[in-house]
């Protein structure tokens, strides 16, 4: 499979490689970035290696696909990650994303999600895209609402990580609702 690179006005979404480990580690060791992630902040590069293997396996099995996010003006620095943790043609796509804290508040995730969502609907052929947003993650909720996702409700104590039960808001977007 030839890996699809996606572009926007300011961004390139690229295939993650081992050489991106340090930049990913900068993101995943940051407590603020990891506040709403389902794992503790990473302690060493081995964690990034395991993450890259998981993402690679999803691509190989054609159940998920992920991109590293770079600014066109800084092509050697991965600043974020966007992922279809799961997808199925004519079915469901479950997404996740994370961004280096230095780039918060600049519309980067919103811009990247636009082309990312288009790819899910038009190339992967999913019908419904879901995002599970931990209670309290207001910034992520605002991004999803801006793109057109609908808040469907609270999934109480849906997962257990970081030594406690976590509740999520379910957000979804259907193919015919996406405005592109």
Secondary structure as UniProt FT lines:
FT   STRAND          6..7
FT   STRAND          11..14
FT   HELIX           18..20
FT   HELIX           21..28
FT   HELIX           31..34
FT   TURN            35..36
FT   HELIX           45..61
FT   STRAND          65..71
FT   HELIX           72..74
FT   TURN            75..76
FT   STRAND          78..87
FT   TURN            89..90
FT   STRAND          92..99
FT   HELIX           101..103
FT   TURN            104..105
FT   HELIX           108..119
FT   HELIX           120..124
FT   STRAND          128..134
FT   TURN            135..136
FT   HELIX           138..147
FT   STRAND          150..161
FT   TURN            162..163
FT   STRAND          164..174
FT   HELIX           175..177
//
